């Protein structure tokens, strides 16, 4: 069922921050914990726990960073939030800053969104005036990345902000202990911050009315591909894939990719299963393919993307993606690869999952694994 919890226009800027400033920071964190909100960028880490760790970390200076590097193929929901719900984002970041003891925030914007920069900064300035009127000292700036997909990973994002090559850091230490400029830092997605004022104004229990036991609340999805009604939809977490297909008027559906290029690719036998943290992980993107599509062509497109976007720092990701792409190229040329060879590629893909340094390498083989499992006839 489509919702308008986050996308509702029934919102007065500054109300949530005003309530928060009458509470102790730890009370704000407990409220976010109680809501069950998990990161809406894809990883799903509990938001309140992240804030709690940063609040308890030692350091005179702390930072709040918004990951607006919306580079996942098929994802465009954050673009809508940035321009149409800017005040929720700014207020959410200000509340986060108060909760962890920070006075400075950064919005890390993907370079392809430079076209919106002027309007976005104007809307941020207007929202920041409300923050100042509430008596909270908070500085917020926008910085653009250089167009690298890897910078969606939080430690690569931080490296980029520091003027370095965008490559993932070794962890631990985690950003909540040692992040931007070696200071405790929280990095949350645009959508995650936008939910915060709603939770403060309406209370955690209202947020928990939606979703499932392990996946609280609603979630925005960018839905595209072979459907008659593409767009941004707000759905309860736990919604079955079949309901989504009906909502967007998809016909003769063969495959659905959930969570972007590195997510899961499922066939008809799984359309009754839920999109939730305990089901198919709810990233921001849902791409629909009808029965006219050859999934080998889809797979080749995705593996070319990951070969290009791998930072090359670690061997499993740098070499593994290339080997899988080479196999797809051989299939494309008409060569038949025997079962033993394909099973060796599956073994390689599983090694990449555990041996790669960051989330890109750990998930980039997902398209191959899921398409090989569910659409073997196309290979």
Phi, psi and omega in degrees: 000132181284138182240169173225043179291305180279323185278001179298141177271356180282081189204133178245117183300133175099341182298315182294317179296320177301318178294317183297320183292348176268358180251164171282149180307320181294332177291324177295315180298318179296325178296316179293320176300314183297330181292335183079011180299129175242153184310131183266013178272349179134320184286328175075027179287138180303121186296314181299322178295318178300315180295321181298317179297319179291322180296324182275347180290145180278140179157133181288330182245134177225155185232148173244120182241133175260122178276097177252029179270071186282078186252000180291126179307132179088003183252128179213015181290321183294332177300319179295316180295319182300320185263332185254346182224037184304321184296328178290320178298310182297316181293321177298319178293321178295320178295319177298318180298316178299319184293324184260354180086041181245159175229014184216134179229155179226131171261116182265104190258135179297145187295331180291350178262019180297336180297336182263358191302314184298311181294320180299315181295325177295318180290324177295316180300318178297317179292324180292331176299323178292320178300316179295323179296333178280355176085019180256128179275115183206127179253136183225132178227158177250133174232147181256146177273183183257015174093021182260130179299323184299336182285000169286340175285131194299323181283328174293324176300315180295318177301317179298317179299329180277003177086015181258173173298136182285088178229145180297146175271161170289141177228138000289169001285152179269159182305329180296341177257316185215091185245241182296127182054033179065020180255154175304131188217137169252138176239118177231155179288158178308310184297322180301311180297323183294334179285337188301311179300325179295319180294319180293314184290320187259344180093150181302324183297323179295319178296321184284353176296335183256157177090206183237183181298320182259350181229091186278145170091191177254175182209141175273139177230135171269112184248126184213183179102215185277076177211160184271345183228065178292162177153193178260125182235143173254119186234155170297136169296139185101358178294133178292150178301322181300322178295322179296317181296322177293319183299321184261008176057057177268136183239146177051044184288132179259317184214151175228127177257121184246125177097015177086191185302327183262013181271214181250146178241114188243160177251187187302327183296343183250008185292345180270359183272157187274154171264103185195168181296334177266002177238238174276118186307129187274081171286193185270353190239139169230119180244130186251135178238129178269183190286359175275351186271142171262119187289345174294321178293321176298314181298317180298317178303314183291319182290327174298321178299313183289326175298318179292322189269347176300133181286345177082005186290321182244146187297316182304317181284314184299314184270324185296314179298322180294319181295320178293318179297320179300321179295319179295321177298321179295319177296321180297327181280359178101357180287142177260126180258131185286168184300322182297318180296316181294322178292330175295322177294322176298317178298317177300316180299320179290328174295319178302323181299322185261340187254347180286154187284327185225181184298333180297305181293330181287341183237352186293339178275356181304316179304317179296312183299315183286321180289324176295323181285317189260341184224045186301329182298332179284342179267000000 
